Amino acid sequence: MQVSNPTGVPVTRPIETADPLPAGLESGNWTCSGACGTTTSGSLPLAVTLDGLGPQASATFTLSAVAAASGQGASVINTATATPTAPELCLNGQAQCSASADSVQINPSAPATPTAVPSLSQWALALLSLVLGGCAVISVRRTRMH
């Protein structure tokens, strides 16, 4: 999401930016580059107040989220808003500006490094095979005796 002031006049009033966590996502983080002020990163949902924007300035918010297990391989519609404090208005003349990112593909994240399952060494397995074989021989002999 990018909040920008394309005019030559500074926006001196606060600008409320918001991006709720859309359905299909569990958690995430955001970072901001450009005219972000003192807050440049945080956890989703995004809720940041910019102190204003200078002429031709912009703040770009980049979001990174974790897909819910049920949402893997699905698309998510994400809508973010920026609301300037009156008397500033968005370019469309509205008090609330919005942006959306349609059809954002959710890809499964790479699995964590696998952990080895504890097992016996090859010598211990060979010994276990011999013990089990011996038990089988004894069992067969007992069966024949009865």
N, C-alpha and C positions, 0 to 999 in steps of 0.2 A: 504494500500500500504506500502511496506517495501523497503527502500533503504538500502543496506548493502554492506560492504566491507569484503568479506570472506577471503581476503588474509592477509598475515603478514606484508604487506607494507602499510603505511598510504597514503590515497588519500589527497593530499594537495591543489588541485585545487577546485574551487567552483563547486557544483553540482546543476543544475537547476531542480527542481521538479515541475510538473504541473499535475493537474487533473481538466479538464473543467467540468462544470455542464452539465451532460448528459441530453438528451431529456427525458422528463417524470418526471423531478424533477424541483421544483420551486426555492428552496433555501436550504441552509444548512451550516453547520459548520464543521470544522476539528480540531483535536487535534494531537499533536505529542508527542511521548514518545521515550526515548533513546537519541541518539546523534543528537538532534535537534538544538542545538545552543540556541540563545536567543528567537527565535520565536517558541512558542509552541501551538498556537491556532489562528484561524481566520475564516473568512467566505469563503464559496465556491464562485467562483472557487478557487482551491488551486494553488498558485504560490509562491514557497518558494525557496530560494537559501541557500543550506547548505554550510558551509565554508569548507567542506571536511569531511572525515571520517577516524578515526583511524583504526588500524588493528583490524579485527574481530568486528568492530562497526556497528551498524545499527540504523536507524531512522524509526519508525513505525508511519504512518499517519492513523488515524481512522476518517472516514467520517460519518456524520449523516445528512440526507437530508429529505426535505419535498416533498412528491409526489404531482405532479400537479393533479388537480381534474380529469383530463381526463386520468391520468395514474394509478389510483388506481387498484390494483390487477394485474398489468402488470409486465413484467420483464424489467429490464434496463441493458444495457451493458455499463459498465464503464471502460474507459481506462485511465491509468495514465502513465506519462513518467518521466524519470530521465535522464538528459543529463550532463555528466561530461565535464568539459572544457579540451581541448586537453592539453597534450598528453595522458590523461587517456582514457581508452576504457572500455566498458562493457565486461562482460565475454564472450559474443558472438562475440567480436571483433568489434562491432559497436559503433558509437559515441553516439547513443541514445538508452537507455534501455527502455523497456516498460513492463507494467504489466496490466493485465485486470482481472476484476471480472465479470464472465459471469452469467447470469440468477439470478441477485440479485432481490429477491421478494420484491415488494413494498406493504406494508400492511397499511391500513388506520390507522391513528393515533386515539387514544381514543378521543372522543368528549370532549369539555370543559365542566366544571361543569354547569349543566343546571341552568338557571335563572328562578325563579318563575314568572309566568304571573300574573300581578295584577288582582284581582277579588273582588267581593263583599263578605261580610261575609254571613254566613247562615241566619242571621236575616234580613239583607238587601235584600237577595233573597226572603225570605218569604214575606216581606213587598211588594216588587215589584210584586210578584205573586198575592197578595191580591188586589193591585191597578189595575193590568191588568184584574183580574177577575171582579172587580167592573166596569171597563170600558166596559167589554163585556156585563154585565147585563144591563147597561144603554143603550148600543147600541141595544140590543135585544128589550128592552121596547120601544125605539123610533121607531124601525122598525114596531112593532105591532100596534102602535098608528096611523101610516100613512096608 
